[in-house]
C-alpha cells in the first residue's frame, strides 16, 4: 500500500573522501568546443603516494578544481605545476 505523503524519498550519494601527499601536474583550463554542452572548468592530474616512503606505490587520479579558493592557491604556480622539469609536491584533500 502506498500513500502519496509517504512517497517522498531522500536521495543519498556515494562519495569517496581521501587525504594524500603526492605530485600535482598538468593544471589546464578545459573549455567546450563548438557543439559541446558543458561549462569550462580547471582540471589537474595528481599522483598520490601510498605505502612505504622508501618505495611508495603511486595512484594516479584526474581531478577537477572545484572552487575559486583552490584556484587562487594554484594559479600562481601554474608554470611550475605544468613544467616538465619541476616537481610540485602537495597535500590534498579529495572528495
Residue pairs with C-beta under 8 A, 6 or more apart in sequence:
15 95
16 94
16 95
17 93
17 94
17 95
18 48
18 93
18 94
18 95
19 91
19 92
19 93
19 94
20 46
20 48
20 49
20 50
20 91
20 92
20 94
21 48
21 49
21 89
21 90
21 91
21 92
22 46
22 47
22 48
22 49
22 58
22 89
22 90
22 92
23 46
23 47
23 49
23 87
23 88
23 89
23 90
24 44
24 45
24 46
24 74
24 81
24 88
24 89
24 90
24 92
25 44
25 45
25 46
25 47
25 81
25 82
25 88
26 43
26 44
26 45
26 81
26 82
27 42
27 43
27 44
27 65
27 74
27 78
27 81
27 82
28 42
28 43
28 44
28 82
29 40
29 41
29 42
29 43
30 40
30 41
30 42
30 43
31 40
32 38
32 39
32 40
41 64
41 65
42 64
42 65
42 71
42 74
43 62
43 63
43 64
43 65
44 62
44 63
44 65
44 74
44 81
45 60
45 61
45 62
45 63
46 60
46 61
46 62
46 63
46 90
46 92
46 94
47 58
47 59
47 60
48 58
48 59
48 60
48 61
49 56
49 57
49 58
50 56
50 57
50 58
50 59
51 57
61 94
63 94
65 71
65 74
74 81
77 88
80 86
80 88
81 88
